[in-house]
Amino acid sequence: MLAMNCRSTYRVRAEKKSAPCIEHPGDAIIRVNRACVCISSY
């Protein structure tokens, strides 16, 4: 899966990460269909 990683000002990367898993009884895995990253507040 791809994950967005904000490293610093103007440095945003999409990185491959392993699939999430349930570790605790209260955990939940959600699927995000659309998202927007605004980094203008740095």
Secondary structure as the mmCIF struct_conf table of DSSP 4:
data_model
#
loop_
_struct_conf.conf_type_id
_struct_conf.id
_struct_conf.beg_label_comp_id
_struct_conf.beg_label_asym_id
_struct_conf.beg_label_seq_id
_struct_conf.end_label_comp_id
_struct_conf.end_label_asym_id
_struct_conf.end_label_seq_id
STRN STRN1 LEU A 2 SER A 8
TURN_TY1_P TURN_TY1_P1 THR A 9 TYR A 10
STRN STRN2 ARG A 11 LYS A 16
HELX_LH_PP_P HELX_LH_PP_P1 SER A 18 PRO A 20
BEND BEND1 HIS A 24 HIS A 24
TURN_TY1_P TURN_TY1_P2 PRO A 25 GLY A 26
BEND BEND2 ASN A 33 ASN A 33
TURN_TY1_P TURN_TY1_P3 SER A 40 SER A 41
#
